[in-house]
Amino acid sequence: MNPDMRVRLAGRELANPVIAAAGCAGTGRELARFYDIARLGALATKSVMLEPRAGRPAPRIAETPSGMVSAIGLQGPGIEVFLQRDLPWLRSRGGTTVVSVAGSGPDEYAALAARLTGEAGVAMIEINLSCPNPAGHGRDFADDPAEAARVVAAVRGSAEPRMPVLAKLAADVPDPVALAGACVDAGADGLSMVNCLRGMAIDPATLRPVVAGGVGGVSGPAIRPIAVGCVYRVRAALPDVPIVGMGGVRTGADALEFLAAGASAVAAGTVNFADPSACVRILRELEELLEERGVDRVTDVVGAAHRPIGTVLGR
């Protein structure tokens, strides 16, 4: 018998725990050429901002050992185009949409949440906290739990009360657990973790950074052990807070690792650049692994790594 793949995330039921991560799936059109995106647990959109944004100059992406470094600069057409063009298309596909939002301060985040309130087809809002804070001299909001909490509180105060709000956190911060706790205390219904880690690669031929922005975000399998460790630590500290685990998910086994660490769902990002069908493949592989183990429900493995040694999973 096939395992029950349904999960609950911040009060919403998803058909399965596999999500296409923000920034790596656009608004779904590219992936829809390869499979029905409604098969996913959810699709997280590229981060939306209030105004159109050109982003950073090229080159923006480069391959690194077991991953990539990217410096996109939050390119996008802005919230009005998203609402008029992209969201109606997503609604027409019948899937579950998580809208990622980004801004330069709490007021911008709040304005975005207000624009999304009442819009059909928005299942959740994900707050991208890895945005430079002008008042913090270019430091990301996620670098300071108090600043991150201000952003979360602004979104929570502007969003429709029943709208689930997820805070997306980075791992390269002084204390991920303190950051997570501050965001939950400020009103986050769940956490997405982890975002890219800051890093750089140098071209040995030119002796210049491989991306025009210099420092970029490192993603892919190289960061997975760090991401799994962060999920595990936050789950131990905040056992009742739902987590979307991400960071180098490439296979069903990788997804299972995040679930065992305490994630309620997993998001696959960088792998989509090399394998546009990766999300549905990961879902299939995860189902097969659960069936092999005799596990009836995917929720039975969530947090398994925290249970006493010898705990039996399965039928």
N, C-alpha and C positions, 0 to 999 in steps of 0.2 A: 504494500500500500504506500502511495506517495505521501511524504510528510506534509503536514499543514504548514504552509510558509507564511501565513498571516502574522503580522506583528502590529503592536500599538506603539505609536510615537507621539509623545506630547498630547495624548488624548485622541489622536486620529488613527484609524485602522488603515494599514497599508496591505496590499495584496501579498507583498513579499518584502524582505529587508534590503533589497538592492536598489541603490539610488545612483543616478548619474550626477557626479559632483559639479558644483558651480564652477564656471569658467572653462570647463572642458567639453561642454555639450551645447554651447550657444543657447538658443531657445528651442532646441530639439530638431530643427529642420534638417541639419546635417545627418544626425543619427537616424531620423525617420526614413532615410533612403535605404537603410540596411535592415530595419526591423520596426515593428509596431511599438512605439515608445510607451503605449498604454500597458505593455507587459511589465514595465518596471514598477518597483514599489513607488518611486517618485522620480521626477526630474527636477534638479535644482538649476535655475537659470543662471546665466552669467550675471554678475552684479550689475544692478541698475542704479543709475545716479539721476539726480534731478535734471541736469542739463546735459546736452551732447558733449562728448569728450573724445578728443582725437587719440589720446594715449601717447605712449612713448615712441620715439623713432625706431626704425628697424636697424639691425636685427633685434628681434624680441625674444626668440626662443632658440636654445641650443641644447644638443644632447650632452649629457654628462654621464659618468659611470653609474649604471643602474638607475638612471633617471634623467631629468632635464632641469635646466635653469631658465626661468622666464621673467621678463620685465615688460608686461603689456601696458600697464598704466591705466587700467580700468576704462579702456576704450568702449564706447557705446553711444547709442543715439538718444539716450535720455528717457525719462519716465513716460512722457506723452506718446512717443513713438511706440514704446513697449505696450502701453495700454491700447493704442489704436490698431497696431499691426500684429504684435507678437502674442499677446495674451489671447485674443480671439482665435488665433491659429491653434494655440495650445489647448484651449477649451474644445475645439473641434476634434482633437485627437482622443479625447476621453480619458486622459491619464491624470495623475496627481502632480500638481505643480507647486514647487517650493520656490518662492521668489527671493533671490539674494539682493540685499540693498547695501549701498555704500555711500559715504558722504564725508564731508570735511569737518563736520561738527554735529553735536546732538540735534540742533535745529533742522539740519538737512535730513538726517535720518528720520526725525519725527515727521517731517513733511512728506517723505516717501511713504511712510507707514499710513499716513492719513489719506494719501492718494490711492493706496491699495485697499483701504477699508471699503467693504461693500462690493468689491469687484468679484464677480463670479469666476470661479476657476482658480482662485488663489487658496491653496490648502494651508500653507504656512509661510512665514517670513523668516528668512535667515539673515542675521546681521553680520556682515563682513567687517570684523573689527581690525583687520590688517590694513588699515588705511592711515596715511600720515595725518597726524593732528597738527595743524598749523601752530596752535598755541603751545604745543609740546616740542617745537623746533624740529619737526619732521619725524618724531617718534610715532610709532603706531599706537592707536588707542589701546590695543591689547597689551602694550608694555606696562600699563598702569591700571591695576584693578579698579581704582576709584574713577578713572576716566572711562574705562570700559563700562562700568556700572552706570555712569551718567548717560551714555549712549543707549544702553539697554532700557533704562527707565524712560527715556524720551520716546523710544519706539513703543514700549508697552503702554505708555500713556496716550499715544495717538492711534494705536491699532484697535480694531474692534475687539471688545473684551474676550470673545471666544476664539480669537485668532491665535493659534500657537506661534510662539516666537522662539527661535533658536539662536543662540549666540555662537558664532564660529570663532574658535580660538586657535592661536598659534602655540607651538611647543617651545620656541626659543624665547621664553620669558623667565623672569627670576623664579616664579612659583606658580606653575599651572593650576595647582589645586586652589590656591588663594584666588587666582583670577576666575576660575570656574565658580567658586563660592560667591564671589562678589556679583557675578552676572546673574546667578540664580536668586540671590537676595534682592537684586534690582528688578526682578520680574521675568527672567528668562524661563520658559517652560521646558527647555532642553538645551543640549549643547552639541555642536558639530566640532569634531576635533580629530586630526589637527590640520590647520592650514599649512601652506608651504613654509619652509624654514628659510631664513635669509642666508644667501651665500653667493659665491662668485666663481667663475671659471675664467682662466686666462688662455688666450690663443697662443701656443708656443711659437707660431710663425710671426705674428705681429706684436706679441707681448702686450696686447690690449685685451680688455674684457670682451668676452664673446657676445655679450648683449650690450646694446648701446646704452642702456641705463646703468651699466656697471654692476652694482649689486642687484640681484633678482631673487626670485623665490625658487628654492630647490624642492622638487617633488619626485615621486616615483618610488620604486622598491627600496632605494637607498635609505629612505627615512622611515620605513615601516617599523623597525624595532623601536624607534623613538616614539612613534605615534601609538603603537600598542602599549608601551609603557605608560604614556600619559593617560590613555583611556583606563588602564588598569588602576592607576593611582586615583583618578577622579572617581571612578566607580566605587573604590574602597571608601573614599571620604564622603561621597554623596550617593549612596546606594539607590535612592528613590528617584534620581534625576535621569531621564532618558538621554542617551548619547548616540549620535551618529558617528561611527568610527571611520576614519579615512586617513590615507597616507600610504601610498604604495600598494593598494589593493589591485592585484593582477589576476588572481585565480580564486576558485571557490575555497581552496584551503586558506588563502589569505583572509577571505571574508570570515571563515569559521574562527580564525585566530582572534579577530576583533570581537566577534560575538562572545567568545569564551572570556575575553578580557573584560567584558561588561557592556559592550555596545548593544543597543536594541536594533540598530540597522547599520548598514555599511554603505559608503559612497566610493565609487570608482571614478578616478579622474584622468591622470596622465596616460593610463593604458589606452584610453579611447583614441589618442593620436595615432597609435600604431595599429590598433585593432578596433575599428568602429563598432564591431558587434560584441565588444568585450562584456558589456553589462549583462546581456542575455546569456552569454557563455558562462560567466561567473555564477549567475543564478542557477543554471543547469548543473554546473559542477558542485555547487553547494547542496542542491537537492540530492545529488547522487551520493555525496559524502554522508549526509544525514541518513539516507536509506541504508547505506552500507553499515552504519552504526546501529540501526534499528531505532532511530529517534523518530517519534511520532510528530513532534511539533518543533519548529525551529526555535521557539521561545524556550524550550527545555535546555538549550546549550548556552543561553545568555547568562554570562557571569560564572560559567562553569569553572574557570580558573581560580575563583575565589572560594570554592567549596572544599570541604575536607578531602584529603587524599583518599581514594577508594570509593568516592561517590559514584554510583552507577547511573549512566545515562541510557535511555532507550527503553524498549519494551520489556 
